[in-house]
Every structure is written in C-alpha cells, then in structure tokens.
Amino acid sequence: MLAELLGAQDIEQPTATEVARRLRRAMRDLSNGGRPLVVLVHELQDLAAEDAAIISDLLCAPPGGSVLLVAAVAERRSDGTLWHPLRAFREQAQRADHCELIDFPTLSVEEVTAEVERRLGTGVASPRFIREVARATGGRLDDLDDCMQAIEQLDPRLRSELLAASRTLQALPARGGPSEHAAVLQQVLDESGRAVAAALGVWKDPATVEVVSALTGLGDTAVESALSDLAEHGVIEDVHTADSVVTFQLVEPLVGAALAAQSPPLRLRRIHRAAVELIEATPRPLTDDETVAFAAHCFNGDITLDERRVAWIGRSATALVSRSRFAEAREQLLSLERALRRSPKRNPGSRSVLPSPLALLLAETLSRSGELDAAEDVLADATGPTGETDIAIALRRARDRVALGQNQEAWEIYAPILAHENPGRDPAITQARIEAASVLRSIGMTDEASQQQSLGASEAQESGNHRLTVEARLSQHRALYAAGRPNEALRFGREAFSVARASGSTPLIARASSAIGAVLCDLRSLERGMRWSRRALRLAEASDDFATVSGAGHRLATAMLDAGDLAGAERMALRIMHLDSDMHRSRALPRPRSLLRVIQALRGESSESPPEAGRFWDGREPLDLSYSLNSEVIAQYTEQLVSGNPEGAHETVSTGIDWFIKAGSRGRFLVCDLIPRQVHAAILMGDLEAAERAVTLLDVARTETEAFAVADGQHHLARGRLAMARLDWAGALPLLVTAAREFGSTGAQWQRMQTLKEAAEVYLSLDDTERAQAVLAECHDFFTKVGARDLQEIRWLYARAGRRPPRARTSRTTGELSEREVEVMRLAARGMTDAQIAAVLHIQRRTVTTHMHHILAKRGIHSRLDLSEANW
C-alpha cells in the first residue's frame, strides 16, 4: 500500500527498505518548507507486516524536526481479528517526541471473554474471573495478552484458583508487559512519584491527597506534585465522588501492582502499617472490602496482632468465604495461625491457636480446596481435650464424608445430632435435619428421610429463618421431583422462590429459580424451563454461588441437548466441568463429564474419559442415587449403543434400573430416562420378550408417577418401537406420530427427530414414499445442522427409498464468492483498506467490512495478510 502511495510501483518487488527510504525522503522534502507538517496514518492495524515495520521505524526516528506523525489505531482489524502488536507501537509512541498514537475504544466484556476462551479454552475461566480481567486491564488488548501469558506460566494450582475466581488477580505475580511498564516508570519518576505510585498500588482504592500523604509520609505539596507527574504519564486518573471530594486511582491496576512490587521492602512495610492505622481510625463500621484489605495490610506489614485485630481478620475470612473466595480465606487463616503460633502469649498446651469459629472456617476452606485430610486435622485440634461434641464441627465432618460419597459414614455422624430434641429451634440442628434427609434418601432409608425432612421444614418455618426455610423447601422439592411428583415439586419450588424474594438474598433466589427451571423442563416445555435456568445461572454467577452455577448449568446444558443445540450444550458442559474441577466438587464432576461423553457419542466421536459407572456396580463406592449416577448410566449406555453393542447397553441400563428400584422414590429417572432406553436396547439386540417386560415395567412406573410431558412422548415412542419390532407397521405409525407431536410440544427437538426417523422407516415399509421423503428431508436438515451420526441412517433410508439425499445447505459464510465479493477480495489483496475499497466501488464502508467477513470465512483464512499473500 505504501509503495503505491509513493509511486514505487515501478520498482519490481519493492523491498521494505526501499519503500522506507522513499517515504523518509518525501517527508523530509515536505518539511523543508518551514511549516509544521502533520502526517496522519489511518487504520494502522490494517497495514501489512512490512508497512507496519516502516511505521514502527518512523515512530522511533521521524525525519525532520517539524514533522508530527499521528497514527490512528484500533484494537481489531477490519476483518474482526485482534491486533496484538499494539503494545509495542504504544510504547514507541510514548518515547518519541514527534509522534502521537490515537487509541480507539477498548475491548468489551464480551470481546474479553472471546479472547480469554481463545487463549485458555471454552469454559476454563469463570465469568467472575473474566470480569476481573476486564477491569484490571481496562479492556486493552496488550495488557490482556500480558495477563494471559502470566497466568499460563503459573503453578497449576494457583492458575486453577485464579480461573475459578477462588482467588483474585492480586495473587498474580507482576510479570511481562506491566512489569516492564512499571520499570520504565520507575526510571522517569522522581523519589516522591515512586513513593506515591507504590502507595496507590498498595491501597488499591481511590485515595485523597490526605490519604496518600498519610501512606507515604510526604507533605501535601510533594504529594500533589507527584500526583501531577503521575497524571502526565497516564498512570492515574481523577475520580469525583458524590460529595465532590476528588480522589485518585491507578488507571492500570496490573501496572500499579507491579509498581508496588518493585518498591523497596521497607517502604512497602511502612505503607502497609500506615494503611492499618488509617483503617483502624475509621469512625464508622468497616465494610467487608475494608476488612479484607485490613487483613492483607496486617500480614504484609508484619503488624502485631491483638484480640481486636484477630477479630477483624476473622471477619475478613468470613467475608471471603461468603464470596466463595476459599483460596484467599484459606491463606489468610493459615497466615493468622502462623502469626498466633509465634505469639509469646500462646498457651503451649492448646492444640489449636485459632478460636473455634475460625478453626471451623479454616477446615471449610481446606475442604473446599480438596484438602480433606488437612481439614480433618484442623477439626481434630478444634474438638477440645474432653472430646465433647460440637455440632458445627460434626456438621463439617459429615459434609466431608458426603463430598467423598461416604453417605453411610455421614449418617453415622448426623444420627447423634438428630437424637437430641430441638426445643429452642437451634438452627444447627435444623440444618442437620435438612442435610441428613438427603443422605438418608441416598442410602435407601426413605421413611426416615421423610420424617427428618418434615421436622426440618417445620422447625425452619417456626424459627423464621429465611435461609433454612428455603433450604427445607428445596429439599422437599428435590425429593418429590425425583419421586416423579413434579406438580408437588413445583409447588415447593415456588414457595421457596417466594421466601427467597422476601429475604432479598440473591443466592437463595438463584437456587429457587434453578429448582423451578428443572421441573418446568420436564413438566411443561424446555423453553420455559431454560428461561428459569438461565435466570438462575445469571444470579448465581453474580453472587458467586458455585454449587448453583453447576446445578443450573448442568440442567441448562441437558435442556440444550434435548432441544438439539449440541454445540451450546457442549460449551455449557465444558464450562461446568472446569468449574467443578477447579473447586474440587468431586460429587458433581461426573455430571458434565457424562454429558460431554453423550455429545461425543451422538456425533460419532470416541471419548477419552473412561466410564465411571463401574464404581457403583462393583461396590467399591457406596451407592449415590443422584443425577451423577443417572448421567453416567446414560453416557455409558449411549456409547455402547452407538458402537454397536446393544447387549452391553441393555446390561448397563438394566443395572441402573435395578439400583433405582431398590432405593425407591426415583420414578422420574425411571419413566423419563432409563426404562425407555431399556426398551430400545432390548429391541436392537432382538430380544422382544425383554422389550415387552420393559414396556410393562414402564406402564407400572408411570402409574406411580404424575404426568411428565416428556414421559408421555417416551412412552408412545417405546410402544411404537415395540410395534415396529413385531412388524406391526399400521399399529406403530400412530404411536410414533403421537410421540413426535408430544416431543414437539415440549420443544424436545432431538427426541422428536429421533421419532420421525423411526416414522420414516414405517412409511417406507408401508410403501408411502412421498411421506417418507418429506419426513426424511426434515430429519436430514436437522442432523446435518447439528452434526450428528444419525445422518448416516438417514442416507441409508434415502437409498432404500430409491432417492438421492439432498445436498447440504450452505450458509452465507460458505460456498462460492459472489461477484461483489470477488471485487472486494481483489482490491483487498492489493493492500487496500476497507475505506479505500468503499471509495473505489462507491459503497458503504460497513458493507465492505461485511463482505470481508464472508470472504475470510469462505476461503478458510484468518487475516487480510493471508489474503494478500494468496495467489488469487
């Protein structure tokens, strides 16, 4: 492009050196007239690599003292791809005396999300982590690159804690670009400027001149002068509060952290100690954020801890746990324990130096991080020398047993607690009843579970505790839903939602919304259920309720799969799998893993994950009749079925059915998931007697449950398949048509298309080729779109009908180029920008950008540079 502008096209294959020489000569000649000259380079990010190198050279040493080079640059090229060399250009522009660099708008949160997932993978980073990255980098692509590079080089455990948002970016070591930027600033700032920059990096919140003066020990005049220097270098910005008080904060938090890290240790210690004194002098009660900052200042400043400061650190750890910042809370409590052990006032005979509530909190953070043995050691020390039972400690132990799947051992811990009466409505005992009900149900003690559930619900309601009331309602909801009584389950879910809204607690509202969404997916329609699940997901993410994020996300992913959105279901399952893995949620982790295996099997792909159902079959792990077991049975069944092993699939699903029947109160899983699959597997292996027995079992199970909308379709489909196996085509057709209509009414497009595929085979057997072809066309379009292996069966049915399957439909971003796209491609290959192409073709620039997106997609390339290098 520069060669054409300078008239260098007469040179055969002009080199960058020749073009640079001519450009420098032209700029020098223009500046010799004695008038200032401004050269504006538009869309720097769209230049070819050679031209960008020329501009880089000119930025360092512009020809002629009166020439001002202004480069306008955006974060993205016109083809939508991100432009990564922006940092180098910005730093060169800051050092040059005759250059200005114009930055266009920064990345949005959605664009930051896309870039993070491109670097780390889909679902690896939690939404809260992405929000923190967007805030810490200001949406600047170069800072985002530095942040991602630093995270990729971290220890795996620290990296997983950061990505799961169990730890903030404050734990990220200052490396890469921010560290280099901080080193440059350290050279250009004077002593006062370096001290003020370090103070703002340590304080982190907006600070007034008085606060900065107290942190640094400098006078107001010196502080104001230093703030002015920092503002000139673009390090800080003014923040005007509601009461017209001017405060200052760092523009780039990552650079601020690097500035503080590069300061002398003694200066940092003085700043932290001054911060402790400022916070302690606050006349009002401290907020949670202030207590968290106070604890960090205490440890970094090596402050002597008295009883009042220990209490504040305890408040800080409690606040972090409430925000699911388990890793940070664990580090604070461990630091507190080490500090107290060094205290000369410590009682040498005591096993635990932490107060009992903080010891319990430390055990919880260790447990949440997967360190169950360490958590047990802390609980053992906190029990006391006489061995008296502490309900809170016992509950923590029982939850750890549940986390390991040791439900029988958990019940042995719950039992002594529940043996006592609860006349004062002790919330700990009520909580134990609610938790024990789920454990009892999982080990088959359904009557005892119902009794404890009812007692817990009545005690929670009488006490007026909103949280316990919601948990009791949701416990009843889960029991009724699993038992196949969705209408009653929906009523309890709505009661929980009403109580949660009255309490104003976002996590409780999220949990109740997730419960309602799960029922509505089966009872009414997937669309209504998915709306509630998405709402629950948003609320849970905002409140950092990882358990609800996992549960709502898994139900939403399952609904997406049923609706035929395999790609969306895969993205959601990956996201939940990474979250459960990072948070060491071992009991919940099989759910997304199993769903991913189902999706891979439906696409005809092999799974690398070994089946996990054997852990339940061979007795090595106690029976856990939750969604995890049901998901694993479906995954193993699907893999065996698509691999041509119907006998193995039948054995897998039959074993699962036996376990569910043995435990009782699991009608939902039987009628909606397992027995219909048992019928199908028995038919495929040619055992019609087994298929008839399975249909009879399905009839009995449906009489013991309420009417699920999806179960009606499954029942008619099972009977239709059995009629097909008997070659009763006339009897099978109305059953299949009814099943397809019922699936369609609920939005279950995947099951509907599976049913229509069976109906097409019946139409062919009845010599109704016209109807068969219409049904096959719809199935072919659907399975092509989702990329399912069922497409092979559709093509076989087309061959049976004596027809050729239709060609796959192409989207606007595939296929041959249009005439206009060919014109745009040729001009772009010559190095012209979108604006220049628009001027030549007399069309809007936005239209050119759209054409470029289609060209790159159709040609399978990723940048305009690849386009210019191609031999068109």
N, C-alpha and C positions, 0 to 999 in steps of 0.2 A: 504494500500500500504506500509506504513512504517513497519507494523507488518511483512509482507513478507520479506522485505529487511533485517530486523534484526533477522530473524529466530524465530519470535514469533508466527508463525502459529501453534506451538504445544500447545499454550495456548488456551483453549476453550473460545471463545468470549473475546478476549483480550480487556481490557479497555484502554482508552487514558492514564491513569496514569501509567499502566504497560508498555505500549509502550514508553512513555516518559522516564521512569526510565531506560529501556534498552538502549534507544538512548543516554541518558546522559552518561551512563557507557561506551558505545562504544566510544563516542567522547573523554571522559576523558582518556581511555586507549590508544587511538591513539595519544593523545597529550603528553603522558608521555615519548615519545621517545626523547624529547628535540628539535625536529624540528617543525617549524611552520606548522600548518595544516589548509588547506582551505577546507571547506565543501560547495559544490555548490548544491543548491536545484533548480532544473529546474521547470518551469511552476507552480509556487506557486499557481496561481489562479485556477488550476485544482485539487488541493488536496481536499479530503473530509473535512467536517467540523471539525472532531476530529483531523485529521492530521494538519490542519491549526492552530488549537489551540496549538498543540505541537510546531509548528514553532514559533508561537507568544510567547510562554513561553521561547523558546531558544533565541529569539531576545532580551528579557529583561535581561536574565542572562545566557549567553553562558557558558558551562562547560569548564574549563581550560583556562588559560590566553592566550595560544598560538593558540587557535582555532579561525579562522575567518570564520564566516558564511556568505555566499553570496547567496542571494535569487533573482532569475530571475523571474520577474512577468510582466504580460501583463494586459491591461485594460479589455480584454474579455477572457472568457474561450474558449476552443477548440470547444465547441458546438455553439459559437456565442453569448452567453448571456453575459451581462455585469457583472463584478465582483465588488461589492460595498464595501467590507471591505478594499479596497486598502489604504485608508487614514490612518486607524489605523496601518497597517503594516509600512507605510512610516514614520509615526511619531515615532513608536518604533525603527525603524532602525536609525533615526536621533539621538535619545537619547542614543543608545547602542554604546559602544566603540569598539566592535569586530564584527560589522555587517555592511554589505553593501547591499543596495537594488537596483537592476537594473530595471529601468523603460523602458518598451517597447514603441513604438510610441503611441502618444496620439490620441484622437478621431478626426475624420474628421468632416467637417461641416455637411455632410450627416448623420453621426452617432450621432452627437449632435442633429440634427433635429429629428431623430427617438427617442432618449431618451427623449427629451422635449415633444414630442407628446405622448409618453408613459405615462409621468407623468401628463400632463395637458389636453390631448385630441387632436384629429386631428383638425388642423386649428385654434386652440385657439391662438397660438403665431404667430406673423407676421415674415416674413423672416428676416427683419432687426433686430428684437429682437434676433432671433437665431444667427445671425452673431455677434451681440454684446456679447452674452453669450459665444460663442466660443472664441472670442478674450479675454474677461475678465477672463475666466477660463483656457485659454491656452489649451483647449481640454482635461483637466484632469477630469476623471470621479468623483473623490471625491469632487473637487471644484464645478463641475456641480451639484452634489447632494445637496451641501450646498446652492448653488444659488437657486435651485428649492424649497428647503424647506423654504428658506427665503421668496420667492415670494408667496408660498402657504399660509403663515401666514400674509400676508399684508392686509391692508384695501382694500375692493373690488374695490374702485375707483382707488387707486394707482396701484393696481395689473393690472387692465384693461389698464391703461395708459402705464404701462411698457410693457405689452404684445403687445399692438398696436403700440409700438415704438413712442408714442407721448411724451414719457419721457425716458431719458437714464437710464442706470443702476447706474448712480451716485446717483440717489434718493433711491437706495436700502439700507436699514439700514444694518450696519455691524453686522451680527449675525452668529451663527453656527460655522462651521469649520474655515473660515477666521478670525473671531473674536478670536477664541481660538488660532489659529496660531499666530496672532498678539500679544496676551497676552504672549505667550511663548517667542516671540522675544523681547518684552519689558523687560523681565527678564534677558535675556542673553546679551542684548546690553548695552553699556555704555551711558552716557548722550548725547555725540556727535552723537553716532549712532542712538539714538531715535530721535534726532532733525533732522538729515539728512533724516531718513526714513519718518518722518512726512512731511518734505518739499517736498520730491518726491511724496508722496501721494497727497499733495495739488496741486502741479504743474502739475502732470499727464503726461506732455510731456517729452521727453528726455531732460536732463539738463546737462550742462557742470559743471566743478568744480567751475567756476566763478559764475554761476547762483546759484548753491547750497550754495555757500558762502554768496552771497547776500541775499538769502532767510533765512538763519539761523543766519547770523551774526558771524559765525565761521571763523577762518583763513583757508587758503588753506591747511596747514599741517593737521589740525584737520579734515577738510572735507575729504581729501584723506585717512586718517587713518580710518575714519568712513565708507567710501565707500568700503575700503578693507574688513572691518569686515562684512558689508552687503553682499558683494560678497561671502565671505566664508560661510555664512549662506544661500546662494542661494536666497537672496531677490532681488538683482538687476543683471543686465547684461549690458555689454558694447554695444554701438551702434555706428558704424563708419559711419559717413556721407560722402557725395560725396567729400567734401573739406577736408577730413582727420581729421576732428575735432571729438574727442572722447566725446560722451555723455553717460549718464547713465539713465536707466529707470527701473521701477519695473517689476519683472518677472510675478507676480500675481497681477493684478490691484485690485481685491477684497480684498486681504490681505493688499495692500497699503492703500486702503480706510479705512480699519479697524485700521491700524497703526495711520493714521491721526486722526481718531475719538477718539482714546484712549489717545491722547496727551492732555496736559493741555490747557485750553481755551485761556490763554494769549499767549502761544506760537503759537497757531493756528492763532490768530488775527495778531500777528506780521508777520507771514509768509504770510498771505493774503495781508497785507499792503505792504510788500516788493515786492510781486508779482505785485501789482498795479503799484508801482514805476518802476519796470523793464519793464512792458508792455508800460507804458507811455513814457519811454526813448527810445523805439524802433525807429530808424531813418527812417524806411520805413513805408508805409501804412500798417495798420493791416489787417490780413486775417479775414474771418468770424469766424474761430475757435478761433482766438485770442480775438476777440471782445466778443464772448460768454464767454470765460474764464475770461476776464476782468470784465464783469458784475458780475459773480459769486464771484470774489475776492472782488469787491466793497461792495457787500451786506454782505459777511461773515466777512470782515474786518471792517465793520461799518465806511466806508470812507465817508467823507463829499463830497456831490455831487455838482459840479459846472456845468455850462452850457455845457462845453466840455464833461464832463463825462456823463451827461444825454444824449447827442447826441450819444456817443458810446454805451450806454446801449440800446438806441433806435435801433441802427444798429444791436446789438446783437439779440434783439427780432425779428427784421425783418428777420435776417438770420435764426432764429429758425422756424419762420412761413414758410419761403420758403422751409424748410426741413420737413414740416409737424410736427414739434415738438411743437404742440399747447399748451400742458400742461406746458412745460418748459417756453415758451414765456409768457403764462398767469401768471405764478408765478413771472417771472422777472418784468413784467409790474405792477403787484399788489404790489410787493416789492418797486418798484420805486415810485408808487403812495403813499404808506405809508411814504416813506422817504421824499418825497416832501411836504406832509402834515405837517410833523414835522419841516419843514424849517421855520426859522423866517422871511424869505423874502417873504413868500407866501402872495398873496393878499386874505384877508378873504372874499371878496365879490364874488370871482370867484367860480363857482360850480365845475369846473374840474381843477385839478392841473396839469394834463398831457397836453403836447402840442397836438394840434388837430390830427396830424397824428398818434401819439402814442395812443391817446384815441380811434381812429378808429381801430387801430391794436388790442388793448385790447378787444374791442367789438367783433372783428372777432374771437379771441382766445376763448372768452367766448361762442360765438355762436357755434364754432366747438366742444366745450366740452358739448354742450347741455344746457348751462345756458342762455337761450334766454331772460328771464326776466332781468337778470343781465346785459346782453348785451344792452337791451333797455334802462336801467337806465344810462349806460355809454354814449350811444348816445344822450339821452336827455340832459345830462350835457354838452356834447360837442357841442350842436347845437348853443349855444350863446344866450344872453339875448334878442336880437332883433328878433330872430326866422327866420333869413334869411336861405334860403335853401342851403345846402351844398350837391353837387351831390354825393360825396363819401359816406357821411352819409346816404343819401337817398338810394343809391345802397345797402348799408349794410342792411338797414331796409327791402328793397324789397326781398333780398336773404333770410332773416329770415322768411318772410312770405311764400316764396316758400318752404323753409325747412319744414314748418308746413302744406303744402298743401293748403295754402290760396292764391290761384293764382289770384282770383278776387281782393283781397286787394293788392296783389303785383302789379297788373296792375295799380291800382289807384295811387301807388307811382311812377311807371315808367312814367305814362302819362304826368305829368307836366315837367319832364325832356325832353321828346321827343317833347314837344310842341315848344321848342326853336330851332332855326336854329343852324347849326354847321359849320359856315364858316371856322373856324380855325382848323377844324378836331380834336376837343377835344377828346382824347381817352376815357375819362369817358363817354361822350355821345354816342360814337360809341359802347362802351361796353354795355351801357344801351340798345341800339337798338338790339344788338345780344341776350341779355338775355330776353328782352321783347318779342322778336319773339317767343321764346319757350313758354312763359307764355300765349301769345295771342292764340297760337295754342292749348294749353291745355284747354282753355275755349271756343273753337269753333270759334274764330274770325280769320279764316284762311286768308282772304284777307288782313286784317290789318297786320297779321304776315308776309305775303309775302312781303308787302311793307316795313316794318321795316327791314326785313332780307336783302332785296336788298340794301337799303340805308346803312345799316351797312357794308355790303360787299364792296361796292364801296368806302366808307369813309376809311375803313381799308386798302384797296389796294392803295388809293391815299396817305395815310399818310406814307406808307412804314413800318408800324408796323407789324413785323412778327407774333407776338403772336395774335394780333387781326385778322390778315388775316387768320391764321389757324383756329381760333375760328369761324370766319364767314363762312369759307368753311365747317367746320364740322357741323355748324348749318344748312346750306343748305343740306348737306349730310343726316342728320337725318330726315329732313322734307321730302325729296324725297324718302328716303328708307321706311319710314312709309307709304307714299302715294302709294307705290307699283311701284316705278320707279327706280329699282336697278341699271340699266346701268348708268343713270344720277347721281345717288348717288355715284356710284363707281368712276365716273369721278371727282366729287368734293372731294372725299376722297383721290384720287391720287394727285390732286392739292394741298390739304392740306399737304400731305406727302412730296411733293417736296419743298414747302415753309418751312416746319419744318426741312428738311435736310439742306436747305440753311442756316437756322438760327443756326443750331448746337445744338438746345435745345433738350435734351433727353426727357423731359416730353411731348413736342409737338410731337416728333416723335412717342412716345408711344401712344398718343391719336389718331394720324392719322392711325397708324398701327392697332389699335383696330377697327376703323371705317371700314377700308378695310376688315379686317377679318370677321366682321359681315355680310357684303354684300356677300362676296365670299362663305360663308357657305350656303346661300340660292340660290345664282346665279349660282355658278359653282359646287363646291364639298366641303364636310365637311373637307376633308384633307387639301385642300389649305387654307380654312378659319381658321382652327385650327392652322396652321403654323403661320399665321399672328397674331392670338390672343395670342399664346404662346410668340411670339416675343414682342408683346405689354406688356404682363404681366411681362416679364423679365425687360424690360426697365422701366416700371412704378414702379416696386419694387426697382430698383436701384436708381431711382430719388424720391422715397417716394411720388408718386402721388397716393394717396389712392382712389380718385374717378375713375381713370383709372384702377387701380388694381381691383376695384369692378366691373366696367363695362366689362372689358376684361375677368375677371374671370368668371362672370356670363354667358357670351356668350360662353366661352370655356366649362363650365360645361354643358350648354344646348346642345352643339355640341357633347360632350362625351355621353350624354344620347341618342341622336339620333343615334350615332354610335354603341350603345349597350354596352357601358362601364359604367354600373350603379355604380360600386364601385368607379371609377375615378370621375364620376360626383358628387357622394356624398361627396368625400373628398374635391373637389374644392368648392362645395356649402357650406360645413361647414366652410371652411377657409374664404370665402367671408362673410358669415353670422356673424362670430365672428369679422371680421374687421369692418363691417358696424355697429355692435352693440357697439363696443368699441369706435368708432369715432362718435357715436350718429347720424349716417346717416339714419334718420327715413324714408325718402322717398325711399331710396334704399333697406332698410332692408327687405321689403316683397318679393323681388325677390328671394334671396337664400332660404328664408323660404318656399316659394311656391314650389320651385324646390325640396327641401327635402321632402315635402309632396307628390309630384308626385312620387318620387322614392320609398317612403314607400308604397304608394298605389299600385304601379306596382309590388312590392314584396309581397303584401298581408298583409302588416303590418298596424296597426292603428296609426294615427297621434295624438300627444298630443297637437298640435297647433290648436287653433280654427280658423275657416275660417274668412277671413278679408274682403271678397267682400261685405258683408252687409254694411260696412261703406260707400261704394259708392252707393249701391242701395237705401238706405233709406234717403239719402240726408243729413246725419249728417256731411259729409265731402265733400267739393267741388270736382267735377269730375277731375280726373287726368289721362288723357289718355296716359299713359306711359307704359313702359314694366312692371312696377309693377302691374298695373291693369290686363294686359293680362296674366301675370304669375299667378295671383291669380285666375282668371277665369278658366284657365286650371287646376290648382291644385284642385279647388272645384269640377269641372266637373269630373276629374279623380277619386276622392274619391267617389263621388256619383255613378259613373258608376260601379266601382269595388265592391261597397257594394250592388249592385242590385237595384239601384234607378235610372233607366233611365229617369223617368219623372222629377226628381229633376235636373239631369244633363242637360236635354234639356232646362229646365227653366233657369238654370244658364247661359248656353252658349247663349241662345236666348237674355237674358237681356244684356249680354256683347255686342252682335252684334248690338242691338238697340242703345247702347251708342256710339259705334264706328261709326255707320252710321250717327247718329245725329251730331257728331263732324265733320265728313268728313275727307278726306285725310288720311285714315287709311286702305288703301287697302291691305297692306302687312299682317296685323293681320287677316283680314277677309279671304283672299284666302289661307293663309298658316296654320292658327291655328284654327280659330273659326268656320267658316261655314262647313268645312269637319266634325268637331266634332258634329255640329248640325244635319247633315245628319245621322250620326251613331246613335246618341241618339234617333232620331225620328224612325229609323228602329227598334231599340231594344224595344221601347215601342209600336211598332205595328201600328204607325200612318204613313201610306205610303203617304197620302196626304201632311202631314207636311214635309216628306222626299223629295217629289217631289218639293215642294215650296223651300226647302233649296237648292236643286240641281240647280233650276232655278236661285236663288239668287247668287249661286256660279258662274254660267255662266255669269251673268251680271257683277259681281265683277271682273272676270278675263278679261273681255273686257276693263275694266277701268284701268287695271294694265299691266305692262310688264310681260314677261315670266320669272317667277321664276322656276328654275329646280325642286325644291321640290314641288312647287304648281302643276306642271303637274302630278306628281305622286299622290298627294292628290285628284286631280280632277278625274283621272281614277279610283282610289280606291273608291271614293264616288259613282260614277256611277256604278261600279261593285257591290258594296253592295246593291244599289237600285235594280239592276237586280236580285241579289240573293233573295231579299225580294219578288220579283214578281215571283220567281221560274223559272226565265229565265236562266237556267244553261249555255246553249250554248252562250247566249249573255254576261253573266258575266265573263266567263273564259278568253276571250281575253283581256278584260278590266283589270282584275286582273294581268294577266301575264305582260301586258304593264306597269302597275303601279309598279310591283315588279322590272322590269328591270330599270325603271326610278329612283326608290329609290336606287337601287344598283349602278347606275352610279354616284350618288351623295355621296355615302358612308353612306346613312341613313339606317343602318342595322336594327335598331329597327322597323322602318316603313316597311322595306322590309319583315321582318319575320312576322309581323302582316298581311301583304298582303298574304304571302304564306300560312299562317294558313287558311285564307279565301279560297284560291285556293284549299287547300287540301279538304275542305268540298265540294267544287264544284266537284272535281274529284270523291269523294265518291258518290255524287248524280248522276254522270254520269257513275257509275259502273267501273271506271277506277282505280281499287285498286292498281295496280302496280305504277302508277304515284303518287297516293295519298300517298303511303307508302314512296316513295323516298322523297317527299316534307316534310312529317311528320318527317322523320329521321333527316333532316336538321334543322327543327324547334325544335325538341326535344333536339338536341345537343346544340343549341343556348340558349334556355330558361333554360336548366339545368345549363349551364355555368354562366349565369347572375343571376340565382336565382329568376326568375320571376314567378308570379302566373299563367301566361298563360300555364305553364306546365300541369296544371290540364285539360285544354281544349284539349291539345294535346293528353293526355292519353285517354280522352273520345273519341276522333276521332279514336285513335288506336282501342279501344273497338268496335266502330261502324264498323271498317274495319275488325273485327274478328282477329286482330293481337295483340300480346303482345308487349308493348313498350320496346325498348332496355334498357339494364342495363346502368346506368350512368357510363360514362367513368371515370376512376381513373387516377390521375396524378402520377408522380413518387414519390410523397411525401404522398401517401395514399395507403391503401391496406396492403397485407401481406408482411412480410420481406423476402428478398432473402436469399439464403444460406450464402453468404458472409456477409450480414448484421447481420444474426444470430450469426456468429462467432465473429464479431466485438462487438456486444451487450454483449455477454457472457464475453469477455475479459474486456470490459469497466465496467461491473457490478462488476468485481473483483477489481476495483480501478485503472486499468492500464491507463496510459496516451496514447495519440494518437501516440507518438513516440514509446512507448513500444509495442503497438499493431502492428504498422507497422513493427517493428523488428521481432515480433513473426510470423506474416503472410507473411513476405517478400514482402511487398507492400509499395508504397509511403505514406508518412505521409499525404499529401494532399488528397489522396484517402480515408484514414481513416476518415479525417475530413468531407468529403462529405457524407460518409456512416453514420456518427454520426448525421448529419443534417437530413437525411432521417429517421433514426431510431426514433429520438425525435419527428419528425412530425407525423410519422405513429402511434406512441404509445400515442400521445397527451400529452407529458410531456415537461417540460421546462428546465431541467438541468440534468447533469450527476449524481448529488446527488440523484434525484428522480429515476434515472435508477438503481443506485447501491442499493437502498432500495427496489426496486421492487422484487417480488418473481417470477423470470423467470423460 
